[in-house]
Amino acid sequence: MQFYPIDEIDAYEAAHLLIGLRKRGVTFYAIDAMIAAVAIRNNLVLLTTDQDFRAIPQLKHANWLS
């Protein structure tokens, strides 16, 4: 298992992501924005069943139940 430490860059990117989503009228949790920011920064695929992540076009995601 790989560990990805969270730093100021991730926090900044998560905040920037939240602001962009809210400007588009999309409600998103701060912790989900942090998860997305870490995944994007590290070029990871986020395995999730949460459809809310579809609002982030630059995020690679897959439904792990499919």
Sequence and secondary structure as in RCSB ss.txt:
>XXXX:A:sequence
MQFYPIDEIDAYEAAHLLIGLRKRGVTFYAIDAMIAAVAIRNNLVLLTTDQDFRAIPQLKHANWLS
>XXXX:A:secstr
       HHHHHHHHHHHHHHHHTT    HHHHHHHHHHHHTT EEE S GGGGG TT EEE TT 
